[in-house]
Amino acid sequence: MEIEQRLKNAIGPYFSPDLLREAKQAGFSDRQIGQLLDLREPLVREQRERNGIIPCVKQIDTLAAEYPAQTNYLYLTYHGRVDDLPPASERSVLVLGSGAFSRVTTMFFGGLLCQVSRRKVVTWLAESSLTLVSDLH
């Protein structure tokens, strides 16, 4: 791969920010870049962040612009410089995975065992929520 060879030929921590951005856009992790440059991963991350090479949030329009999208389908990418959405200003919660938790979860309240919906639990914890789902069946 051309980018891999160019990274191997770079000299230590003095690699080009353009090369680093290109490697991130091609899908290389900080660890992989560090291995090719013979540098530790934290140093690569520090250089990347110092040069403003950070992922941005992009939104997928699931309704093909027929109507304003009500559900945000978001992804992170290095192929952009501006987020499609502003950061949340209110207190928010990220639910990782979800699975059965997306429907009902069991909790203890004052010694009582209760089953409550995820939506109700998240509403108690924060003003907004995002559920990251890795299994869509």
KESE-427671 format. One record per atom (N, C-alpha, C): residue in one letter; atom name; z, x, y. Coordinates in steps of 0.02 Angstrom, whole numbers, plus 32768, in hexadecimal, padded with zeros to 4 digits. Last residue first. Example, Ala and Ser with C-alpha at 12.3 -4.5 7.8 and 13.67 -1.06 7.14 Angstrom:
2
s_N_8162_8282_7F90
s_CA_8165_82AC_7FCB
s_C_818A_8285_8002
a_N_8186_8294_7EE4
a_CA_8186_8267_7F1F
a_C_8186_8294_7F5B
***
This chain:
137
h_N_82C7_7A0F_7EB8
h_CA_82B3_79DB_7E89
h_C_82E3_79A2_7E87
l_N_82DB_7A80_7F0C
l_CA_82C1_7A43_7F28
l_C_82AD_7A0D_7EF5
d_N_834C_7AF3_7F2F
d_CA_8332_7AD1_7EF5
d_C_831C_7A8B_7F0A
s_N_8385_7B20_7FA2
s_CA_835A_7B4F_7F7E
s_C_8339_7B2F_7F41
v_N_83AC_7AED_8042
v_CA_83A0_7AD8_7FFD
v_C_8371_7B09_7FDC
l_N_841F_7AEA_80BA
l_CA_83ED_7B17_809F
l_C_83E6_7B08_8056
t_N_8442_7A7C_8137
t_CA_8449_7A86_80F0
t_C_8410_7AB1_80D7
l_N_849C_7A78_81C9
l_CA_845C_7A8C_81AC
l_C_846A_7A98_8163
s_N_84E9_7A11_8247
s_CA_84E9_7A35_8208
s_C_84A1_7A45_81F3
s_N_8559_79F5_82D2
s_CA_8517_79F3_82B2
s_C_851A_7A1D_8273
e_N_85E0_79F4_82EB
e_CA_85B7_79C2_830E
e_C_8571_79BE_82EF
a_N_8654_7A06_825F
a_CA_8627_7A1E_8294
a_C_85FF_79E5_82B2
l_N_86AE_79CD_8203
l_CA_86B1_7A14_8213
l_C_868A_7A28_8250
w_N_8690_7947_81F4
w_CA_86D5_7959_8206
w_C_86D8_79A1_821F
t_N_860C_7951_81CB
t_CA_861B_7931_820B
t_C_8661_7942_8222
v_N_861E_7987_814C
v_CA_85FF_79B0_8180
v_C_860D_7993_81C5
v_N_8655_7916_810B
v_CA_867A_7955_810F
v_C_865F_7980_8149
k_N_85EC_78B9_8118
k_CA_862D_78AB_8136
k_C_8656_78EB_813E
r_N_8587_78F8_80CE
r_CA_857C_78E7_8114
r_C_85BF_78DC_8138
r_N_85BA_78FC_804D
r_CA_85B1_793A_8072
r_C_85AB_792C_80BD
s_N_8634_787C_802C
s_CA_85EF_7894_8031
s_C_85ED_78D4_805A
v_N_86C3_788E_7FC1
v_CA_86A4_787C_8000
v_C_865E_7899_8003
q_N_874B_7867_7F61
q_CA_8705_7878_7F5D
q_C_86E4_785F_7F9E
c_N_87F0_78AB_7F58
c_CA_87C0_787C_7F75
c_C_8779_7895_7F68
l_N_8894_78B3_7F29
l_CA_8852_78C9_7F16
l_C_881F_7895_7F2F
l_N_891D_78D7_7F92
l_CA_88F3_78A5_7F72
l_C_88AE_78C1_7F64
g_N_895F_7938_7FD9
g_CA_8972_792F_7F93
g_C_8949_78FB_7F6F
g_N_891B_7934_8054
g_CA_8962_7920_804F
g_C_8977_7911_8008
f_N_8889_7934_8004
f_CA_88A4_7924_8046
f_C_88EB_790D_803C
f_N_8814_7991_7FAC
f_CA_885A_797C_7FAF
f_C_886D_796F_7FF6
m_N_8770_795C_7F75
m_CA_879C_7981_7FA1
m_C_87E3_7967_7F9B
t_N_86D0_7961_7F30
t_CA_8716_794E_7F25
t_C_8742_797B_7F50
t_N_8636_791F_7F6F
t_CA_8661_7957_7F5E
t_C_86A8_793E_7F56
v_N_8591_78E3_7F61
v_CA_85D9_78D5_7F61
v_C_85FE_7915_7F4F
r_N_850F_791D_7F8C
r_CA_851F_78D6_7F85
r_C_8569_78CA_7F8E
s_N_850E_79A4_7F99
s_CA_84E4_797E_7FC8
s_C_84F3_7933_7FC3
f_N_8554_79D9_7F33
f_CA_8578_79D1_7F72
f_C_854F_79A8_7FA4
a_N_84F9_79F2_7ED0
a_CA_8520_79B3_7ECC
a_C_8545_79A5_7F0C
g_N_849E_7A54_7F40
g_CA_84A3_7A3A_7EFB
g_C_84C7_79F8_7EFA
s_N_84BD_7ABE_7FAF
s_CA_84CF_7A77_7FAC
s_C_84D4_7A5F_7F64
g_N_848D_7B3E_7FF0
g_CA_8482_7B25_7FAD
g_C_8485_7ADA_7FA9
l_N_84FC_7B40_8076
l_CA_84CF_7B67_804C
l_C_84CA_7B47_8007
v_N_8505_7AF7_810C
v_CA_8517_7AEA_80C7
v_C_84E5_7B0E_809C
l_N_8542_7B24_81A6
l_CA_850A_7B30_8178
l_C_8524_7B25_8131
v_N_8575_7ACF_8238
v_CA_8585_7AE5_81F5
v_C_8545_7AEF_81CE
s_N_85A3_7AE1_82E7
s_CA_8578_7ACA_82B1
s_C_858C_7AEB_826F
r_N_85C7_7AB7_838C
r_CA_85E3_7AD1_834E
r_C_85BB_7AB5_8313
e_N_8536_7AC2_83F7
e_CA_8574_7AA4_83E0
e_C_858C_7AC7_83A0
s_N_84C0_7B00_840B
s_CA_84F4_7B0C_843D
s_C_8537_7AF0_8426
a_N_844F_7B57_83A6
a_CA_847B_7B1E_83AD
a_C_84B2_7B2E_83DF
p_N_83C3_7BA7_83F7
p_CA_83FF_7BA9_83CD
p_C_842A_7B6C_83D9
p_N_8325_7B4C_8401
p_CA_835C_7B72_8420
p_C_8397_7B75_83EF
l_N_8293_7B65_839C
l_CA_82CD_7B3C_83AF
l_C_8301_7B67_83D0
d_N_8238_7BC9_838B
d_CA_821F_7B86_8399
d_C_8256_7B57_83B1
d_N_8253_7C6A_83D5
d_CA_8268_7C34_83A8
d_C_8248_7BF2_83BC
v_N_81DC_7CEC_83E6
v_CA_8202_7CB6_8407
v_C_8214_7C81_83D3
r_N_8191_7D42_839F
r_CA_81C2_7D60_83CC
r_C_81EF_7D2C_83EC
g_N_814A_7D5B_82FB
g_CA_8157_7D34_8338
g_C_818C_7D56_8361
h_N_815C_7D7F_8270
h_CA_811C_7D72_8290
h_C_8125_7D45_82CC
y_N_81CF_7D81_822D
y_CA_81C6_7DB9_825C
y_C_8183_7DB3_827F
t_N_8227_7CE6_8213
t_CA_81EC_7D11_820C
t_C_81EF_7D4A_823F
l_N_8277_7C5E_81C3
l_CA_827D_7C9C_81EB
l_C_8240_7CC7_81DF
y_N_8262_7BAC_81D3
y_CA_825D_7BEB_81AD
y_C_8264_7C25_81DE
l_N_8288_7AFD_81C1
l_CA_8286_7B3B_81E7
l_C_827D_7B76_81B8
y_N_8275_7A5E_81DC
y_CA_8268_7A8D_81A6
y_C_825A_7ACF_81C8
n_N_82CF_79DB_821D
n_CA_82B9_7A20_8229
n_C_82B0_7A45_81E7
t_N_829D_7937_822D
t_CA_82C0_7968_8202
t_C_82A3_79AD_820F
q_N_824B_78F7_8284
q_CA_8293_78E8_8288
q_C_82BC_791A_825F
a_N_81C0_791E_82E7
a_CA_81E4_792A_82A8
a_C_822E_791D_82B2
p_N_8165_78A1_833B
p_CA_8194_78D9_8341
p_C_81BC_78E1_8300
y_N_80CC_787C_82E5
y_CA_810A_7866_8305
y_C_8136_78A3_830E
e_N_8060_78CD_82C9
e_CA_8055_7886_82D2
e_C_808F_7867_82F7
a_N_806E_7955_82AD
a_CA_806F_7940_82F4
a_C_805E_78F6_82FE
a_N_8082_7961_8225
a_CA_8041_7972_8242
a_C_8038_7955_8288
l_N_8101_7959_81F7
l_CA_80DE_791A_8203
l_C_809A_7924_8223
t_N_8140_79D1_81EE
t_CA_8131_79B0_81AF
t_C_8109_796F_81B9
d_N_8134_7A61_8239
d_CA_812A_7A1B_824B
d_C_8112_79F6_820D
i_N_81AA_7ADC_822B
i_CA_8170_7ABF_820A
i_C_816C_7A76_821E
q_N_81E0_7B55_829E
q_CA_81E8_7B12_8283
q_C_81A6_7AFB_8265
k_N_8231_7BF5_829F
k_CA_81F6_7BCC_82A9
k_C_8200_7B89_8285
v_N_8293_7C70_82E3
v_CA_8295_7C30_82C0
v_C_8256_7C09_82D2
c_N_8278_7D20_82C9
c_CA_827F_7CE5_82F4
c_C_8279_7CA6_82C9
p_N_82C7_7DBC_82A2
p_CA_82A1_7D81_8290
p_C_82AA_7D4A_82C2
i_N_82B2_7E4B_830C
i_CA_82DD_7E1C_82EA
i_C_82B4_7DDF_82D8
i_N_82A5_7ECF_835E
i_CA_827F_7EB6_8325
i_C_82AF_7E8B_82FB
g_N_82DB_7F13_83C9
g_CA_82CD_7ECC_83D0
g_C_82A4_7EAE_8398
n_N_8303_7F93_83B4
n_CA_82BE_7F8A_83CC
n_C_82AA_7F40_83D1
r_N_8380_7F80_837F
r_CA_837A_7FA2_83C0
r_C_8336_7F98_83DF
e_N_835D_7F49_8302
e_CA_837D_7F1F_8334
e_C_8379_7F3E_837A
r_N_8326_7FBD_82C7
r_CA_82FF_7F7F_82CC
r_C_831C_7F52_8303
q_N_8390_8018_82C9
q_CA_8351_8027_82ED
q_C_8328_7FE7_82F9
e_N_83EA_7FD1_8275
e_CA_83FC_7FE2_82BA
e_C_83BE_7FF0_82E5
r_N_83A2_7FCE_81FD
r_CA_83B3_7F8F_821F
r_C_83C4_7F9C_8268
v_N_839F_8058_81E2
v_CA_8360_8034_81EB
v_C_836D_7FF3_8211
l_N_8427_806E_81D1
l_CA_8404_8091_8207
l_C_83C1_806E_8216
p_N_8446_8020_815F
p_CA_8463_800E_81A1
p_C_8440_8031_81DB
e_N_83F9_8066_80F8
e_CA_83E6_8023_810F
e_C_8406_8012_8153
r_N_83D7_8113_8113
r_CA_8403_80DE_80FB
r_C_83EF_809C_811C
l_N_8339_8161_80EC
l_CA_836F_814F_811B
l_C_839A_8118_80FC
d_N_82BB_8180_80BA
d_CA_82F4_81A8_80A6
d_C_832E_81A0_80D9
l_N_8257_8128_80CD
l_CA_8263_8158_8104
l_C_829B_8189_80F4
l_N_8260_80DA_805B
l_CA_8222_80FE_8068
l_C_822A_8133_809E
q_N_82E2_80A7_8069
q_CA_82D1_80D1_802F
q_C_8292_80F9_803B
g_N_82D2_805B_80DF
g_CA_8300_8094_80DD
g_C_82F1_80C3_80A3
i_N_827D_7FF7_80B0
i_CA_8266_8025_80E6
i_C_8291_8063_80E6
q_N_82D4_7FBA_8055
q_CA_8295_7FD9_803E
q_C_827B_800B_8071
r_N_8338_7F8C_80AE
r_CA_8349_7FBB_8078
r_C_830A_7FE0_805F
d_N_82F5_7F31_80FC
d_CA_8311_7F6D_811C
d_C_8321_7FA2_80E8
s_N_8261_7EFB_80A1
s_CA_82A7_7EF4_80B6
s_C_82BE_7F34_80D8
f_N_81BC_7ECB_80CA
f_CA_81E9_7F00_80B4
f_C_8230_7EF1_80CC
g_N_815D_7E6F_80F9
g_CA_8190_7E59_80C8
g_C_81BE_7E8E_80AE
a_N_8109_7E88_815E
a_CA_80EB_7E8C_811B
a_C_811E_7E7A_80E5
q_N_815F_7E87_81C8
q_CA_812F_7E50_81C3
q_C_810D_7E4F_817E
k_N_819E_7F01_81B1
k_CA_81C4_7EC3_81AB
k_C_8195_7E87_81A4
a_N_8131_7F58_81CB
a_CA_8150_7F57_8188
a_C_8178_7F17_817E
e_N_811C_7F3C_8253
e_CA_80E6_7F30_8222
e_C_8102_7F2B_81DB
r_N_8194_7F6C_8289
r_CA_8182_7F24_828F
r_C_814D_7F12_825B
l_N_8185_7FF5_8268
l_CA_81BD_7FCE_824E
l_C_81AF_7F83_8251
l_N_8115_8015_82B3
l_CA_8112_801B_826A
l_C_814A_7FF3_824A
d_N_814A_8001_8332
d_CA_8111_7FD9_831D
d_C_8109_7FDA_82D1
p_N_81AD_8062_833A
p_CA_81C1_801C_8337
p_C_8188_7FEF_8321
s_N_8193_80F3_82D5
s_CA_817A_80C8_830A
s_C_8196_8081_8303
f_N_821B_8160_82AC
f_CA_81E0_8139_829A
f_C_81D0_8108_82D2
y_N_8281_81C2_82A1
y_CA_8254_81BF_82DA
y_C_8214_819A_82C9
p_N_82D5_81D9_8238
p_CA_82E5_819F_8262
p_C_82B5_8197_829D
g_N_8254_8226_81D5
g_CA_829A_8213_81DF
g_C_82A3_81D6_820C
i_N_81B3_8213_81F7
i_CA_81E5_8248_81F6
i_C_8229_822C_8208
a_N_8140_81C2_8186
a_CA_8166_81C4_81C5
a_C_819E_81F7_81BE
n_N_810A_81B8_8108
n_CA_80F4_81F1_8132
n_C_811A_81F6_8174
k_N_8140_8143_80D9
k_CA_8151_8181_80B6
k_C_8140_81BE_80E1
l_N_80FE_80EA_812F
l_CA_8147_80F2_8134
l_C_815D_8133_8113
r_N_807C_80F8_8100
r_CA_808A_810B_8145
r_C_80D5_8113_8150
q_N_808D_80C3_807F
q_CA_8079_8109_8087
q_C_8089_8121_80CE
e_N_80AB_803D_80A0
e_CA_80DA_8065_807A
e_C_80CB_80B0_8082
i_N_8035_8015_80DD
i_CA_8073_8018_8105
i_C_80A6_8044_80E2
e_N_7FD9_801B_806F
e_CA_7FD0_8044_80AA
e_C_8011_804C_80D3
m_N_8000_802A_7FC5
m_CA_8000_8000_8000
m_C_8000_802D_803E
***
